[in-house]
Amino acid sequence: MSANNNNPFEKINAHLTEVRKSLATVNAKVLDEHSLQTHHDKFMKYYNEGLSLLDTIAIKSKKPGPKN
């Protein structure tokens, strides 16, 4: 704020500036959490697909045991 701290418009403007900063911080956090969740979901999808593929390969590569 400027030297004139008694100006109500400056006080309101200063308060609104603080509110804007707080909102920007909250918005950034929400976006980060959303982005993190999106990446986690994609990772889990590919991880599960990878496990399924490994299972399929393991099943196909099993050779029958010796017949007695």
N, CA, C and O of each residue as an XYZ file, in Angstrom:
272
protein
N       0.841     -1.185      0.000
C       0.000      0.000      0.000
C       0.879      1.238      0.000
O       2.062      1.170      0.334
N       0.302      2.358     -0.373
C       1.039      3.612     -0.386
C       1.044      4.220      1.005
O       0.567      3.613      1.964
N       1.581      5.409      1.105
C       1.715      6.081      2.398
C       0.360      6.436      2.995
O       0.244      6.567      4.214
N      -0.666      6.594      2.168
C      -1.983      6.990      2.662
C      -2.772      5.740      3.051
O      -3.558      5.226      2.256
N      -2.559      5.253      4.278
C      -3.207      4.032      4.743
C      -4.665      4.237      5.115
O      -5.376      3.264      5.365
N      -5.127      5.482      5.159
C      -6.504      5.757      5.549
C      -7.457      5.770      4.361
O      -8.670      5.875      4.545
N      -6.937      5.666      3.167
C      -7.768      5.678      1.969
C      -8.512      4.343      1.893
O      -7.882      3.297      1.739
N      -9.847      4.368      1.999
C     -10.598      3.104      2.002
C     -10.438      2.309      0.706
O     -10.469      1.079      0.729
N     -10.269      2.994     -0.412
C     -10.098      2.283     -1.677
C      -8.780      1.515     -1.705
O      -8.708      0.409     -2.240
N      -7.742      2.109     -1.125
C      -6.457      1.411     -1.069
C      -6.548      0.200     -0.146
O      -5.959     -0.844     -0.427
N      -7.280      0.338      0.949
C      -7.451     -0.789      1.869
C      -8.213     -1.921      1.185
O      -7.849     -3.091      1.299
N      -9.270     -1.553      0.476
C     -10.063     -2.562     -0.240
C      -9.217     -3.224     -1.322
O      -9.250     -4.444     -1.488
N      -8.460     -2.411     -2.057
C      -7.617     -2.951     -3.117
C      -6.561     -3.899     -2.543
O      -6.288     -4.954     -3.116
N      -5.973     -3.516     -1.408
C      -4.969     -4.373     -0.771
C      -5.606     -5.689     -0.325
O      -5.021     -6.760     -0.492
N      -6.795     -5.600      0.237
C      -7.493     -6.813      0.672
C      -7.828     -7.709     -0.527
O      -7.633     -8.923     -0.469
N      -8.322     -7.121     -1.592
C      -8.645     -7.897     -2.793
C      -7.397     -8.538     -3.395
O      -7.451     -9.653     -3.913
N      -6.280     -7.829     -3.321
C      -5.024     -8.396     -3.814
C      -4.661     -9.649     -3.026
O      -4.235    -10.648     -3.605
N      -4.829     -9.597     -1.711
C      -4.547    -10.767     -0.872
C      -5.510    -11.916     -1.192
O      -5.112    -13.080     -1.228
N      -6.770    -11.574     -1.421
C      -7.756    -12.599     -1.777
C      -7.381    -13.247     -3.107
O      -7.459    -14.467     -3.248
N      -6.978    -12.439     -4.073
C      -6.572    -12.980     -5.381
C      -5.374    -13.916     -5.239
O      -5.327    -14.971     -5.872
N      -4.407    -13.527     -4.406
C      -3.233    -14.379     -4.185
C      -3.651    -15.708     -3.564
O      -3.160    -16.767     -3.955
N      -4.552    -15.644     -2.601
C      -5.022    -16.869     -1.950
C      -5.747    -17.771     -2.944
O      -5.531    -18.983     -2.966
N      -6.603    -17.174     -3.760
C      -7.329    -17.961     -4.762
C      -6.380    -18.583     -5.777
O      -6.565    -19.730     -6.185
N      -5.369    -17.831     -6.182
C      -4.394    -18.365     -7.133
C      -3.655    -19.553     -6.527
O      -3.399    -20.544     -7.211
N      -3.316    -19.452     -5.250
C      -2.634    -20.556     -4.570
C      -3.527    -21.787     -4.506
O      -3.083    -22.901     -4.781
N      -4.784    -21.579     -4.143
C      -5.731    -22.701     -4.059
C      -5.947    -23.324     -5.429
O      -5.956    -24.548     -5.560
N      -6.121    -22.494     -6.449
C      -6.327    -23.016     -7.806
C      -5.132    -23.838     -8.264
O      -5.301    -24.901     -8.862
N      -3.919    -23.350     -7.986
C      -2.716    -24.082     -8.381
C      -2.663    -25.430     -7.669
O      -2.291    -26.436     -8.273
N      -3.028    -25.458     -6.400
C      -3.007    -26.714     -5.640
C      -4.031    -27.700     -6.207
O      -3.735    -28.884     -6.364
N      -5.225    -27.213     -6.509
C      -6.270    -28.086     -7.061
C      -5.821    -28.648     -8.406
O      -6.011    -29.833     -8.677
N      -5.233    -27.812     -9.242
C      -4.759    -28.288    -10.539
C      -3.658    -29.320    -10.363
O      -3.633    -30.325    -11.073
N      -2.744    -29.083     -9.422
C      -1.675    -30.044     -9.176
C      -2.244    -31.379     -8.714
O      -1.800    -32.432     -9.171
N      -3.221    -31.345     -7.813
C      -3.821    -32.581     -7.321
C      -4.561    -33.310     -8.440
O      -4.507    -34.537     -8.533
N      -5.252    -32.550     -9.286
C      -5.963    -33.160    -10.414
C      -4.957    -33.795    -11.381
O      -5.156    -34.914    -11.854
N      -3.881    -33.067    -11.664
C      -2.856    -33.578    -12.563
C      -2.221    -34.840    -11.991
O      -1.998    -35.815    -12.709
N      -1.933    -34.813    -10.694
C      -1.342    -35.980    -10.045
C      -2.286    -37.175    -10.124
O      -1.852    -38.293    -10.402
N      -3.568    -36.946     -9.882
C      -4.544    -38.037     -9.939
C      -4.647    -38.597    -11.353
O      -4.756    -39.809    -11.539
N      -4.614    -37.717    -12.347
C      -4.680    -38.149    -13.743
C      -3.481    -39.030    -14.087
O      -3.631    -40.086    -14.702
N      -2.280    -38.579    -13.681
C      -1.079    -39.369    -13.961
C      -1.122    -40.705    -13.218
O      -0.712    -41.733    -13.757
N      -1.612    -40.685    -11.997
C      -1.723    -41.927    -11.220
C      -2.670    -42.903    -11.912
O      -2.364    -44.089    -12.043
N      -3.816    -42.398    -12.352
C      -4.794    -43.257    -13.025
C      -4.205    -43.873    -14.295
O      -4.395    -45.060    -14.561
N      -3.484    -43.055    -15.081
C      -2.866    -43.575    -16.305
C      -1.813    -44.625    -15.968
O      -1.732    -45.667    -16.618
N      -1.007    -44.340    -14.945
C       0.021    -45.295    -14.548
C      -0.605    -46.624    -14.141
O      -0.151    -47.687    -14.566
N      -1.640    -46.563    -13.325
C      -2.279    -47.791    -12.855
C      -2.894    -48.570    -14.013
O      -2.868    -49.800    -14.017
N      -3.445    -47.862    -14.992
C      -4.018    -48.530    -16.163
C      -2.927    -49.296    -16.909
O      -3.094    -50.474    -17.225
N      -1.799    -48.614    -17.191
C      -0.716    -49.269    -17.917
C      -0.063    -50.364    -17.083
O       0.349    -51.390    -17.623
N       0.033    -50.158    -15.787
C       0.594    -51.167    -14.883
C      -0.254    -52.435    -14.923
O       0.270    -53.540    -15.066
N      -1.561    -52.266    -14.796
C      -2.467    -53.426    -14.826
C      -2.448    -54.120    -16.184
O      -2.495    -55.347    -16.262
N      -2.379    -53.323    -17.258
C      -2.287    -53.924    -18.591
C      -0.984    -54.706    -18.730
O      -0.956    -55.777    -19.336
N       0.092    -54.164    -18.164
C       1.382    -54.850    -18.203
C       1.343    -56.168    -17.447
O       1.874    -57.176    -17.911
N       0.707    -56.154    -16.275
C       0.577    -57.394    -15.506
C      -0.238    -58.430    -16.272
O       0.104    -59.612    -16.280
N      -1.302    -57.992    -16.906
C      -2.127    -58.917    -17.699
C      -1.322    -59.504    -18.848
O      -1.417    -60.696    -19.142
N      -0.534    -58.662    -19.489
C       0.293    -59.135    -20.597
C       1.320    -60.152    -20.110
O       1.540    -61.175    -20.758
N       1.949    -59.873    -18.969
C       2.906    -60.833    -18.409
C       2.230    -62.153    -18.066
O       2.795    -63.222    -18.296
N       1.024    -62.081    -17.518
C       0.280    -63.310    -17.217
C      -0.005    -64.094    -18.492
O       0.144    -65.316    -18.524
N      -0.412    -63.389    -19.536
C      -0.709    -64.043    -20.812
C       0.540    -64.713    -21.367
O       0.482    -65.850    -21.836
N       1.659    -64.018    -21.315
C       2.917    -64.583    -21.816
C       3.307    -65.809    -20.993
O       3.734    -66.824    -21.543
N       3.156    -65.707    -19.678
C       3.515    -66.833    -18.805
C       2.646    -68.048    -19.097
O       3.139    -69.176    -19.119
N       1.365    -67.825    -19.318
C       0.451    -68.941    -19.607
C       0.808    -69.582    -20.944
O       0.835    -70.807    -21.059
N       1.084    -68.757    -21.957
C       1.400    -69.287    -23.287
C       2.750    -69.993    -23.312
O       2.955    -70.917    -24.099
N       3.668    -69.563    -22.455
C       5.007    -70.150    -22.501
C       5.146    -71.391    -21.630
O       6.179    -72.060    -21.663
N       4.117    -71.702    -20.856
C       4.181    -72.917    -20.033
C       4.167    -74.130    -20.954
O       3.328    -74.269    -21.843
N       5.124    -74.987    -20.699
C       5.188    -76.220    -21.488
C       4.576    -77.327    -20.653
O       4.747    -77.364    -19.434
N       3.883    -78.202    -21.291
C       3.322    -79.316    -20.522
C       4.441    -80.152    -19.918
O       5.483    -80.359    -20.540
N       4.218    -80.620    -18.725
C       5.206    -81.451    -18.045
C       5.304    -82.820    -18.696
O       4.490    -83.176    -19.548
N       6.307    -83.581    -18.287
C       6.457    -84.926    -18.872
C       5.266    -85.808    -18.527
O       4.760    -85.796    -17.404
N       4.845    -86.551    -19.497
C       3.700    -87.448    -19.285
C       4.220    -88.773    -18.764
O       5.167    -89.333    -19.316
N       3.622    -89.264    -17.730
C       4.050    -90.547    -17.155
C       3.135    -91.645    -17.576
O       3.336    -92.797    -17.191
